[in-house]
């Protein structure tokens, strides 16, 4: 019987008992008439019921209902994220503690569910993109080999051409696999940066020279705009990874550059940092694509990207390499005007020098 006694019933029972006790007291002790004693008992009971039910609602039921709503929303995945302070300001209130913990748990669960959904969507897109990128060169290689096996291998006019095309697509496969491995190693931390000082001018000059033939095929000029700024400047970084950054950025500027255009590398030197900008006057990037260009396989213009031979991983690799150097990369672009990628590296001084009167 007691287990079925609710808080509301307890309030009614308590109030009636107090009212009867008050009525009995006024009748036997106060010597009042029976009707006044009954009226007193009714009024006291009603007052107690009203006050106690209000207090019960205000201090207990309302907060319990809020907790229950949060639990129900959490169970049905309809919970809206609620901003919470780092610690509960009402730690002495057990109900507030319970609600705070429930909301914190709900926020965490909601964030985790959203993250899992995003990862699932990313996984699907990634698998689809990898499959598509692998399929194109594989089918091309297969087609050329089939043609050769069907008799073209005996035709001196076509056998070498088809073999070269098959080799080009095989090279593209190798590049794609190498890029995927590089990103995977960078993301998991397996690829450690070898931080050593080197002359940045020489590295950029070597990169320009290695890509000069590719640039000349589109009559694009590659040059350092202000080489004297860094002719004797050392930076401390992983030289080969920074070389990869320059190769990807400059090759990207050639791929999307206008025929007869130019790519300029600018340097801005400060006491501790060297800012490097790779600027082209190519087709540019529309504003709606800027925030996504560093995603794997993301293509602003899919047909142009494939014609240019890119894997769609270059900018993603650039971003990961610079993040491993604790440096962000910034991009500024305007359609049909050009694009500029900027990043910074730490300057290295082989011996103490004075800059603006300060010893470095």
Protein Blocks (a to p, Z undefined) as FASTA:
>chain_A
ZZmpcfklmmmmmmmmmmmmmmmmmmmmnopafklmmmmmmmmmmmmmmmmmmmmmmmmm
mmmmmmmmmmmmmmnopaccddddfbdfklmlmklmmmmmmmmmmmmmmmmmmmmmmmmm
mmmmmmmmmmmmmmmmmmmmmmmmmmmmnommmmmklmmmmmmmmmmmmmmmmmmmmmmm
mmmmmmnomaccddddddfklmmmmmmmmmmmmmmmnopacddfblmlmmmcccdddfkl
mmmmmmmmmmmmmmmpcehiacdddddddfkbccdddddfbebpafklmmmmmpghiafb
lmlmmmnopahlmmmmmmmmmmmnopacdddddehkbccdddddddddfbacdeehiaZZ
